[in-house]
Amino acid sequence: MITATNITRTFTTGDIETKVLKGITVTIDTGDFVAIMGKSGAGKSTLLYQLSILDQPSTGDLVIDGTDVLALSEKEKTAFRLNTLGFVFQDYALVPDLTARENVMVPLLMRNISWNEAKILADAALDSVGLAKKYENLPSQLSGGEQQRASIARAIAGKPKILFADEPTANLDTFSGTQVIELLGKLHAEGQTIVMVTHEPEYTHVCTRIIEMEDGLVVSDKLQ
Amino acid sequence: MRTIRIGLLLGLRQIQRANIWTNILIIFVMTLTFLNLIAVSGLLVGLIVGSERAFREQSIGDVLISAKPEERTILGTQEIVRMLETYPEIQSYTVRYIEGAQAEANYKERRDLRAERDVVNTRLRGIDPLVEDATTGLSKRIVEGSYLDPNDEGKILVGSYTLEKYASGFGDVFDTMSNVSIGDSIRVTVGDASKEFIVKGVVQSKVEDVSMGMFIPEKEFRRVFGRVDRNADQISIRMKPDVSEDVLKASLVESGIERHAKVETFAEGTPKFLTDIKNTFNLLGTFIGSIGLIVASITIFIIIFINALSRRRHIGILKAVGIERSVIELAYVTQAAFYAITGSLIGAAITYGFLVPFFDANPINFPFSDGILVVETMSTITRTLTLFVITLIAGFVPAWIIARQNTLNAILGR
């Protein structure tokens, strides 16, 4: 599903170069639920951004679902993310002017799905994350946990091949965090490939594989 | 289609959820911009158009027949008059006999022949009072005394600016007669012929031909000043409503009238300086309006820029989940379009629903004209479209600047 080979990422500020990823080679298979863990500054989020083509590696190769994604133009990358990948961000990242339903509908409409069909799919996705009665609520009218679930609904409504989650529980209380992790576990059980960054070991029990990072390198890669 | 649909959704929702007072403020700015663009030049042009309109209604008429340049008078005037009677599209016409004249007020009291004479140079018009009134409404300009009767003998109407008491505001710009009131005698001299007239009325208008002229019945004019051939100097024609003067002129020309006289429509007869002033004022109005347009476009730019900048992260996230840049740009252009359309509609409603009728009913009192608000439909459409396009650009540019930034940098706020 994902084959990343010798990925490096260097940031340059003035004359100072900071090498955040120092040559990562990793393969993620269909059906995996991978947790990328590590201390702050280990490079786990940076790796996620490379794998999800939100950022461009300094060097290396990246093939996702058979496509050499680093060769794509910006527009093609946007289309690739739309059709193949799903995202859950740390702080939910819902559009504040849109209702929960509209937030879920927008990427579906972008896929040329009709308004009515997008509405049905959005409602189904919101139902599946337990927000059946919150279709018309604005993000500001939802709790943090509900917003994150709405964000997951947006990510899964288009049935992406890979779901990326960047510290999805970081801003949530324990109860809400547990709900979100269980929801991700349920999605994985249904066959969803998930790559999640987290620094909280208690939320990794649903994962099938844990990649530990330290100082820009993978220091362990274990199945569980 | 997909881009438009999602762009509209995002744009309209941003407007819907925005602070109501912010929306009102932006729309207010756009309305003022519209008014500045349309009404300022409309008022400036209206000064001249008001003057033109008065000149047309009170003097020249819709079509003017006058002497050919090489002739003193309209040859075959009576033949032309008979021909005019056959045109159903003519509402009325007036035949005028005109001579340069000198009027003197104090000729009776002046004992010392070397003392200064109280004289004024004027243009004396011989008119049929009834048809002149039907054509130009001259009787409505009476401010003192009464209007002429066709059978009056020895009676004269004088223009207000020939009298000192009406023209004092103009200083020494032109000569006036002092101490002349209704019932007083003045002596009018044309060439070698002089005659005493009793002032029957004073006419006042912002049209120079009226306010600086004098009027007597045409029968007396012809008899006293020797116009026995009955060839007149001007025939001013008023058309029926909605009838083109160009059609009448073409018909008159076809009938061979130009062998005897010159025929001009009002537009052709308008002095070039008036047209030049009108164009200059229009340009000036456009210039002033353009400044407003630039201010409005900068306002929209700043508003959209701040809006887009404060939503930079959301823009990044939209791009991350697969929304194309063009959709995001369209969302902001939609907002700008909404403000431009709403502001223009309110501006148009104020202009056509209030300002135009108001200034028509209450013209601005300028010394040389009654200023009205001139709003031509084509000009309004052109300027509104200009406002719309510039606003769209002002909305697009900041959205384009923000949306083209690196997606990850936008999300991470770096």
Interface residues (C-beta under 8 A of the other chain):
Chain A: Y49 L54 D55 K75 T78 A79 R81 L82 N83 G86 F87 F89 A93 V95 P96 D97 L98 E102 V106 P107 L109 M110 R111 N112 W115 L138 R154 A155
Chain B: R2 R5 I6 L9 L10 R13 Q14 Q16 R17 R313 H314 I317 L318 K319 A320 V321 G322 I323 E324 R325 V327 T407 L408 I411
